[in-house]
Amino acid sequence: MRITDNTSTILYDESPGQGTRPEVDRTQLRTLLLESIPHGIIKWGHKVKQASQVDDGTYSLIFENQPEITGFDIVVGCDGAWSKIRPLVSETKPHYSGVSAVEVRHRNVSNRNPTLSTLVGAGILFGLHDGKVLCCQRNGDDSIRVYAMHPTDESWTSICGIDWKNATQAMVELKDQYYGDWDEKLQDFITKADEDTLMPRTMYMLPIGFSWPHRKGVTVIGDAAHLMTPFAGEGVNLAMWDAMLLGQALVDTSKDGWDKDKVWTAMRVFEEEMFTRAREKAQETWDNMQMMIQPGAAKKMVAMFEMMAQGGPPGPPQ
């Protein structure tokens, strides 16, 4: 973990092995998990379009380019921010977080741009200045993923005047308009990225403390249940906890035979635990975002990580 201001001066440098937040590359982890599952368990090509409950209390799923399948006793929606399962438990929809981002990526960065590779190091580099955030993340395939983020209106990506279809020009205009007073090395994270990776993102979130009345046989986990911005890096962590704990609950309650009432009770207990866990991380995420888009964010973030290194709680210093 490294933190810099707009001058590229390193204000905080947590070398590998120093911290208490080990990282694993997401793509490699996904491959590891997929390879551990027996062939045929995952049904690819079944993107959910709609879910509904039928008269006998079971659930029906309609997929894109697939026939409708009915008769499900349990449906767990882990289908992301715009979940098609969430409407079964709540009418709440994600709302705009107040921050938008532009994502780019540097492939084969060690060879193509060793200066940027060295600057990022083995983990994540945060550049913070004047309400803007440059998050540069090392990936396991020798690439660096970059998010250039700043507070703005929800319609910014369409009204800012930048033609996102012209990637070369768009990256230059983004740099000139929003990062013109940043050190050239930091500007290069934007302008020297692979052109085919440019992607503007409007970041949404669910309300902090979002929950719903338990409904028998259906629940949602991951982003479908607690969508938040990436400012605490907890979204995937929470989703994996969700999957593990709910999976274990389903196994424990059905190992002596299938009893829907026991399973539904276990799902309700799981949801209550998830709500508490997600509320805490959503608040931490929100607090971090507010800190990082304020003046003086670099020094505040350094103070936060120094406090965490001494055993203090995560989140901005009070």
ROKOLDO-565617 format. One record per residue (C-alpha): residue number from 1; residue in three letters; y, x, z. Coordinates in nm, 2 decimals, always signed. Example, Ala and Ser with C-alpha at 12.3 -4.5 7.8 and 13.67 -1.06 7.14 Angstrom:
2
1, Ala, -0.45, +1.23, +0.78;
2, Ser, -0.11, +1.37, +0.71;
This chain:
318
1, Met, +0.00, +0.00, +0.00;
2, Arg, +0.33, +0.14, -0.11;
3, Ile, +0.68, -0.01, -0.08;
4, Thr, +0.99, +0.10, -0.27;
5, Asp, +1.34, -0.02, -0.34;
6, Asn, +1.50, -0.03, -0.68;
7, Thr, +1.55, +0.35, -0.68;
8, Ser, +1.17, +0.41, -0.68;
9, Thr, +1.20, +0.59, -0.34;
10, Ile, +0.88, +0.54, -0.15;
11, Leu, +0.98, +0.38, +0.18;
12, Tyr, +0.62, +0.31, +0.31;
13, Asp, +0.30, +0.47, +0.20;
14, Glu, -0.03, +0.36, +0.35;
15, Ser, -0.29, +0.60, +0.21;
16, Pro, -0.65, +0.49, +0.14;
17, Gly, -0.85, +0.46, +0.46;
18, Gln, -0.55, +0.42, +0.69;
19, Gly, -0.51, +0.04, +0.68;
20, Thr, -0.72, -0.25, +0.81;
21, Arg, -0.71, -0.45, +0.49;
22, Pro, -0.99, -0.32, +0.26;
23, Glu, -0.97, -0.43, -0.10;
24, Val, -1.24, -0.50, -0.37;
25, Asp, -1.17, -0.55, -0.73;
26, Arg, -1.19, -0.92, -0.81;
27, Thr, -1.37, -0.88, -1.14;
28, Gln, -1.63, -0.65, -1.00;
29, Leu, -1.68, -0.88, -0.70;
30, Arg, -1.72, -1.18, -0.93;
31, Thr, -1.98, -0.99, -1.13;
32, Leu, -2.17, -0.89, -0.82;
33, Leu, -2.18, -1.25, -0.70;
34, Leu, -2.28, -1.40, -1.03;
35, Glu, -2.56, -1.14, -1.07;
36, Ser, -2.70, -1.25, -0.73;
37, Ile, -2.75, -1.61, -0.84;
38, Pro, -3.07, -1.72, -1.02;
39, His, -3.03, -1.78, -1.39;
40, Gly, -2.95, -2.14, -1.47;
41, Ile, -2.79, -2.24, -1.14;
42, Ile, -2.44, -2.23, -1.29;
43, Lys, -2.39, -2.47, -1.57;
44, Trp, -2.13, -2.32, -1.79;
45, Gly, -1.91, -2.53, -2.02;
46, His, -1.88, -2.82, -1.78;
47, Lys, -1.50, -2.85, -1.73;
48, Val, -1.43, -3.16, -1.52;
49, Lys, -1.20, -3.41, -1.67;
50, Gln, -1.23, -3.69, -1.42;
51, Ala, -1.43, -3.79, -1.11;
52, Ser, -1.48, -4.13, -0.96;
53, Gln, -1.69, -4.31, -0.70;
54, Val, -1.93, -4.58, -0.82;
55, Asp, -2.05, -4.90, -0.66;
56, Asp, -2.35, -4.74, -0.48;
57, Gly, -2.13, -4.49, -0.31;
58, Thr, -2.23, -4.19, -0.52;
59, Tyr, -2.00, -4.01, -0.75;
60, Ser, -1.96, -3.98, -1.13;
61, Leu, -1.83, -3.68, -1.32;
62, Ile, -1.69, -3.67, -1.67;
63, Phe, -1.68, -3.33, -1.84;
64, Glu, -1.51, -3.21, -2.15;
65, Asn, -1.75, -3.20, -2.44;
66, Gln, -2.04, -3.31, -2.22;
67, Pro, -2.19, -3.65, -2.13;
68, Glu, -2.09, -3.82, -1.80;
69, Ile, -2.32, -3.74, -1.51;
70, Thr, -2.37, -3.99, -1.23;
71, Gly, -2.55, -4.01, -0.90;
72, Phe, -2.40, -3.73, -0.70;
73, Asp, -2.42, -3.76, -0.32;
74, Ile, -2.18, -3.47, -0.27;
75, Val, -1.90, -3.34, -0.48;
76, Val, -1.71, -3.02, -0.38;
77, Gly, -1.41, -2.96, -0.59;
78, Cys, -1.32, -2.59, -0.63;
79, Asp, -1.14, -2.65, -0.96;
80, Gly, -0.80, -2.49, -0.88;
81, Ala, -0.44, -2.59, -0.86;
82, Trp, -0.46, -2.89, -1.08;
83, Ser, -0.79, -3.01, -0.94;
84, Lys, -0.95, -3.32, -1.10;
85, Ile, -1.15, -3.38, -0.77;
86, Arg, -0.85, -3.37, -0.54;
87, Pro, -0.74, -3.72, -0.63;
88, Leu, -1.05, -3.86, -0.47;
89, Val, -0.92, -3.75, -0.13;
90, Ser, -0.54, -3.74, -0.18;
91, Glu, -0.26, -3.83, -0.42;
92, Thr, -0.07, -3.52, -0.32;
93, Lys, +0.01, -3.29, -0.61;
94, Pro, +0.14, -2.93, -0.60;
95, His, +0.51, -2.88, -0.60;
96, Tyr, +0.73, -2.59, -0.73;
97, Ser, +0.75, -2.30, -0.48;
98, Gly, +1.10, -2.19, -0.59;
99, Val, +0.98, -1.86, -0.74;
100, Ser, +0.87, -1.79, -1.10;
101, Ala, +0.70, -1.48, -1.23;
102, Val, +0.62, -1.29, -1.55;
103, Glu, +0.28, -1.12, -1.56;
104, Val, +0.20, -0.81, -1.77;
105, Arg, -0.08, -0.56, -1.76;
106, His, -0.13, -0.19, -1.83;
107, Arg, -0.48, -0.10, -1.96;
108, Asn, -0.62, +0.25, -1.95;
109, Val, -0.32, +0.34, -1.75;
110, Ser, -0.44, +0.68, -1.62;
111, Asn, -0.44, +0.82, -1.97;
112, Arg, -0.16, +0.61, -2.13;
113, Asn, +0.09, +0.63, -1.85;
114, Pro, -0.01, +0.87, -1.58;
115, Thr, +0.34, +0.85, -1.42;
116, Leu, +0.30, +0.48, -1.35;
117, Ser, -0.06, +0.53, -1.24;
118, Thr, +0.04, +0.79, -0.99;
119, Leu, +0.33, +0.58, -0.86;
120, Val, +0.11, +0.29, -0.78;
121, Gly, -0.17, +0.50, -0.63;
122, Ala, -0.50, +0.34, -0.52;
123, Gly, -0.38, +0.00, -0.42;
124, Ile, -0.06, -0.20, -0.46;
125, Leu, +0.30, -0.10, -0.50;
126, Phe, +0.58, -0.35, -0.41;
127, Gly, +0.92, -0.29, -0.55;
128, Leu, +1.18, -0.50, -0.37;
129, His, +1.55, -0.53, -0.44;
130, Asp, +1.82, -0.80, -0.45;
131, Gly, +1.58, -1.10, -0.43;
132, Lys, +1.35, -0.96, -0.70;
133, Val, +0.99, -0.85, -0.65;
134, Leu, +0.78, -0.62, -0.86;
135, Cys, +0.42, -0.63, -0.75;
136, Cys, +0.20, -0.37, -0.92;
137, Gln, -0.17, -0.40, -0.84;
138, Arg, -0.44, -0.14, -0.92;
139, Asn, -0.76, -0.29, -1.07;
140, Gly, -1.10, -0.14, -1.09;
141, Asp, -1.10, -0.11, -1.47;
142, Asp, -0.82, +0.15, -1.47;
143, Ser, -0.56, -0.11, -1.53;
144, Ile, -0.25, -0.22, -1.34;
145, Arg, -0.15, -0.58, -1.32;
146, Val, +0.22, -0.64, -1.27;
147, Tyr, +0.41, -0.95, -1.15;
148, Ala, +0.78, -0.95, -1.19;
149, Met, +0.90, -1.24, -0.95;
150, His, +1.23, -1.39, -0.85;
151, Pro, +1.37, -1.72, -0.72;
152, Thr, +1.49, -1.95, -0.99;
153, Asp, +1.48, -2.31, -1.11;
154, Glu, +1.14, -2.46, -1.21;
155, Ser, +1.25, -2.48, -1.57;
156, Trp, +1.35, -2.11, -1.59;
157, Thr, +1.07, -2.00, -1.83;
158, Ser, +1.19, -2.25, -2.09;
159, Ile, +1.57, -2.23, -2.05;
160, Cys, +1.63, -1.86, -1.97;
161, Gly, +1.68, -1.78, -2.34;
162, Ile, +1.39, -1.53, -2.35;
163, Asp, +1.15, -1.58, -2.64;
164, Trp, +0.81, -1.53, -2.48;
165, Lys, +0.63, -1.54, -2.81;
166, Asn, +0.80, -1.22, -2.91;
167, Ala, +0.65, -1.00, -2.64;
168, Thr, +0.82, -0.67, -2.73;
169, Gln, +1.17, -0.82, -2.72;
170, Ala, +1.09, -1.05, -2.42;
171, Met, +0.99, -0.75, -2.20;
172, Val, +1.31, -0.57, -2.29;
173, Glu, +1.53, -0.88, -2.23;
174, Leu, +1.35, -0.94, -1.89;
175, Lys, +1.42, -0.58, -1.79;
176, Asp, +1.79, -0.59, -1.91;
177, Gln, +1.87, -0.93, -1.75;
178, Tyr, +1.69, -0.89, -1.42;
179, Tyr, +1.60, -0.53, -1.36;
180, Gly, +1.89, -0.34, -1.52;
181, Asp, +1.98, -0.17, -1.20;
182, Trp, +1.63, -0.05, -1.12;
183, Asp, +1.50, +0.30, -1.17;
184, Glu, +1.36, +0.36, -1.52;
185, Lys, +1.01, +0.43, -1.39;
186, Leu, +1.00, +0.08, -1.23;
187, Gln, +1.15, -0.07, -1.55;
188, Asp, +0.86, +0.09, -1.74;
189, Phe, +0.62, -0.13, -1.55;
190, Ile, +0.77, -0.42, -1.76;
191, Thr, +0.87, -0.26, -2.09;
192, Lys, +0.56, -0.04, -2.15;
193, Ala, +0.30, -0.30, -2.07;
194, Asp, +0.04, -0.42, -2.32;
195, Glu, +0.22, -0.68, -2.53;
196, Asp, -0.07, -0.92, -2.55;
197, Thr, -0.08, -0.96, -2.17;
198, Leu, +0.27, -1.11, -2.13;
199, Met, +0.25, -1.44, -1.95;
200, Pro, +0.54, -1.63, -1.78;
201, Arg, +0.42, -1.82, -1.47;
202, Thr, +0.58, -2.10, -1.28;
203, Met, +0.43, -2.08, -0.93;
204, Tyr, +0.33, -2.39, -0.74;
205, Met, +0.20, -2.47, -0.40;
206, Leu, +0.06, -2.75, -0.19;
207, Pro, +0.25, -2.85, +0.13;
208, Ile, +0.20, -2.63, +0.43;
209, Gly, -0.05, -2.81, +0.65;
210, Phe, -0.18, -3.03, +0.37;
211, Ser, -0.48, -3.23, +0.48;
212, Trp, -0.65, -3.56, +0.40;
213, Pro, -0.85, -3.83, +0.58;
214, His, -1.22, -3.74, +0.56;
215, Arg, -1.40, -3.92, +0.28;
216, Lys, -1.78, -3.93, +0.28;
217, Gly, -1.95, -3.71, +0.02;
218, Val, -1.64, -3.54, -0.13;
219, Thr, -1.41, -3.25, -0.04;
220, Val, -1.21, -2.97, -0.21;
221, Ile, -1.19, -2.60, -0.13;
222, Gly, -0.99, -2.30, -0.25;
223, Asp, -0.67, -2.36, -0.45;
224, Ala, -0.77, -2.72, -0.48;
225, Ala, -0.73, -2.76, -0.11;
226, His, -0.46, -2.51, -0.01;
227, Leu, -0.28, -2.37, -0.31;
228, Met, -0.02, -2.11, -0.22;
229, Thr, +0.18, -1.83, -0.38;
230, Pro, +0.05, -1.48, -0.37;
231, Phe, +0.29, -1.34, -0.12;
232, Ala, +0.03, -1.29, +0.15;
233, Gly, -0.26, -1.22, -0.08;
234, Glu, -0.47, -1.47, +0.10;
235, Gly, -0.56, -1.73, -0.16;
236, Val, -0.90, -1.58, -0.28;
237, Asn, -0.98, -1.47, +0.08;
238, Leu, -0.95, -1.83, +0.20;
239, Ala, -1.15, -1.96, -0.10;
240, Met, -1.43, -1.73, -0.02;
241, Trp, -1.43, -1.83, +0.35;
242, Asp, -1.43, -2.19, +0.24;
243, Ala, -1.73, -2.14, +0.01;
244, Met, -1.93, -1.94, +0.27;
245, Leu, -1.87, -2.17, +0.56;
246, Leu, -1.92, -2.50, +0.37;
247, Gly, -2.23, -2.36, +0.20;
248, Gln, -2.37, -2.25, +0.54;
249, Ala, -2.30, -2.60, +0.68;
250, Leu, -2.48, -2.77, +0.40;
251, Val, -2.78, -2.54, +0.44;
252, Asp, -2.79, -2.58, +0.82;
253, Thr, -2.78, -2.96, +0.81;
254, Ser, -3.03, -3.01, +0.53;
255, Lys, -3.30, -2.75, +0.62;
256, Asp, -3.51, -3.01, +0.80;
257, Gly, -3.47, -3.27, +0.53;
258, Trp, -3.19, -3.44, +0.34;
259, Asp, -2.98, -3.66, +0.57;
260, Lys, -2.66, -3.77, +0.41;
261, Asp, -2.50, -3.87, +0.74;
262, Lys, -2.56, -3.53, +0.89;
263, Val, -2.43, -3.36, +0.58;
264, Trp, -2.11, -3.57, +0.58;
265, Thr, -2.05, -3.50, +0.94;
266, Ala, -2.08, -3.13, +0.88;
267, Met, -1.84, -3.16, +0.59;
268, Arg, -1.58, -3.33, +0.82;
269, Val, -1.62, -3.06, +1.08;
270, Phe, -1.57, -2.80, +0.81;
271, Glu, -1.26, -2.97, +0.67;
272, Glu, -1.09, -2.97, +1.02;
273, Glu, -1.16, -2.59, +1.05;
274, Met, -1.04, -2.53, +0.70;
275, Phe, -0.71, -2.72, +0.76;
276, Thr, -0.63, -2.51, +1.06;
277, Arg, -0.71, -2.18, +0.88;
278, Ala, -0.53, -2.28, +0.57;
279, Arg, -0.22, -2.39, +0.75;
280, Glu, -0.18, -2.06, +0.92;
281, Lys, -0.21, -1.86, +0.60;
282, Ala, +0.01, -2.10, +0.41;
283, Gln, +0.28, -2.05, +0.67;
284, Glu, +0.24, -1.67, +0.66;
285, Thr, +0.26, -1.68, +0.28;
286, Trp, +0.58, -1.89, +0.29;
287, Asp, +0.74, -1.66, +0.55;
288, Asn, +0.65, -1.35, +0.35;
289, Met, +0.80, -1.51, +0.03;
290, Gln, +1.12, -1.59, +0.20;
291, Met, +1.15, -1.24, +0.34;
292, Met, +1.07, -1.07, +0.01;
293, Ile, +1.33, -1.26, -0.19;
294, Gln, +1.61, -1.19, +0.06;
295, Pro, +1.86, -0.89, +0.06;
296, Gly, +1.72, -0.60, +0.24;
297, Ala, +1.36, -0.71, +0.18;
298, Ala, +1.23, -0.35, +0.13;
299, Lys, +1.32, -0.24, +0.48;
300, Lys, +1.20, -0.57, +0.63;
301, Met, +0.87, -0.54, +0.47;
302, Val, +0.83, -0.18, +0.59;
303, Ala, +0.90, -0.30, +0.94;
304, Met, +0.63, -0.57, +0.90;
305, Phe, +0.36, -0.32, +0.79;
306, Glu, +0.46, -0.07, +1.05;
307, Met, +0.42, -0.34, +1.32;
308, Met, +0.08, -0.44, +1.17;
309, Ala, -0.03, -0.08, +1.17;
310, Gln, +0.04, -0.08, +1.55;
311, Gly, -0.17, -0.39, +1.60;
312, Gly, +0.10, -0.65, +1.58;
313, Pro, +0.07, -0.98, +1.40;
314, Pro, +0.11, -1.02, +1.02;
315, Gly, +0.42, -1.18, +0.89;
316, Pro, +0.79, -1.08, +0.90;
317, Pro, +0.93, -0.95, +1.23;
318, Gln, +1.11, -1.21, +1.43;
